[in-house]
Amino acid sequence: MTAGMNDEQIERMSRTMFRFCLSRTGSYHDAEDLAQEILLIACRADHHFEDEKAFCAFVWKTAGNILKSWYRRQAGQHTEEPDENLPDHRAEELEEQAQDHEQVQKILREMTRLSSDYRRVMVAYYMDGKPVREIAANLSLSESMVKYLLFQSRKHIREGINMEKELGRLSYDPVDLTLIFWGGKCRYYEIFRNNRLRQNIVMACYYDRLTEEQLSLQLGVPTAYLEEDLKKLLEYDLLKKKGLAYQSNIVIITRKELEAVRRYNEADLKEIASGIREFVDGNMEKIRALGFYGSDMPANSIKWMLVSLILRLAYVDMLQGDMKLDYPTDCFGDACFRFLMELEKDDPYFMGISSCVVDGNALFFWDVPLNGEMLHPAASTSRANMLMSLTDSQPETDGDRLICAELVEAGLARKTDAGILPNFPCLDAAQGSTLNEMIRPVAWEICGNAKRRAGGIAGIMAEHAPEHLADYAAKLPVLCQMQEAEEIMRMLCESGWLLPAREGMSATTVIMKNK
């Protein structure tokens, strides 16, 4: 394209090409496609024209070649066999047309990698045939800015089609990230749940600042499909933008980092698992003798109940309580921790833990996929209240009976000869107090071991975190040590001491009552 040509001349050429193609094809749709293809080829970098006449000659030659190719495709729909005896000049012509088509595809490929402002202007001007003045009005830009964006877009496209570009690893090997949240109201689950694109955007920007074009290349996704996700991540302060570049604003504990922590912890966790096993085996009958609702469960279920209570007491109540978490404040003014972990997909030991306390009665969840479906997402406040009352009274109103039906369907309650009862162990105040006193020494031992290792884990996390998130990452070791509970359960299961508990009561869900 010549430097002396103005936008009005280009616009006239666009209309001329459309009318020419329409007169030759008789199809409005095909004429639009062909005219756009002709004009896109005009952006090629390897053509420098001295004047408008030379440029027009090139465009008309291109138009002729593209129309010949179109005629051939139309004729090919009625041709049963290819002509193997084409003259040499026809073969050369076909080769030239193939090269033109390949060039068009390269131009279109580069357009998918333009950032939003550049791409919108290019599409409006070259695809939709709108004049600069109209584009400026529609996009709330000055006409000079539209011309600048067109110039820069053409420059990017020319540079791009002459460069070898490799897609990033995340384009063919995306990560799966799981949100870990500690605090009050969580606003972040829906941001990442079942949205691998957002997960991989923050992964791509974790160590490096990337523009939209660079993100497009890293993820193998056209920039048009990144815009809304980038806006949402910026809105929730999970990305920061400086100039044209983005960088993640949430800590990501990578698989490599988790493996380093696992190696560091291995000997201590084996010792902890052995101590839990020894305690439970030595106290099984004493614990059954407490006579709580569910004390007649199979031995494997009692083991699961005790393992969950010991690990909760050690890592949640003792470790986190003793270390006094310094909660940061997020962009919504909430005190919370939120970070991502690159966990093994479908890890059977990934914990879903939750608790609900009403009038001094506590409902604890320690869900493990190995034992079946997660129960804690189904426990609303009204359902939790009903569950904690079922051992004392049965539902009387239609509303209560409806809630109980929902509890049975969710697996949180079961129908028995005595009525509807919780589908997990329940301890009264005396039973709960006695059991807590029994498990407290082993839990304190685990807590002390974890505290001794917290500094080493903090060092590993600091080594892996980008500089701008180092202070935030330094506060996470205590929360990340919750993952040790998963590794301990894995060790106990792989030794054969613990078995999956899919039948009967949910042994890792427990009610502790205040009476």
Secondary structure, DSSP 8 states (H G I E B T S, - for coil): --TT--HHHHHHHHHHHHHHHHHHH--HHHHHHHHHHHHHHTT-TT---SSHHHHHHHHHHHHHHHHHHHHHHHHHTT-SS--S---HHHHHHHHHHHHHHHHHHHHHHHHHTS-HHHHHHHIIIIIS---HHHHHHHHT--HHHHHHHHHHHHHHHHHHHTS-----GGGTS----EEEEEESS---HHHHTT-HHHHHHHHHTSSS-B-HHHHHHHHT--GGGTHHHHHHHHHTTSEEEETTEEEE-S-EE-HHHHHHHHHHHHHHHHHHHHHHHHHHHHHHHHHHTT--BTTTS-HHHHHHHHHHHHHHIIIIIIIIHHHT----B-TTS-BEEEEEE---TT-TT--EEEEEEETTEEEEEEE-GGGSS--GGG--HHHHHHHHHTTT----SHHHHHHHHHHHHHTSEEEETTEEEESS-EE-HHHHHHHHHHHHHHHHHHHHHHHHHHHHHHHHHHHHS-GGGHHHHHT-HHHHTTHHHHHHHHHHHHTTSS----SSS-TTEEEE---
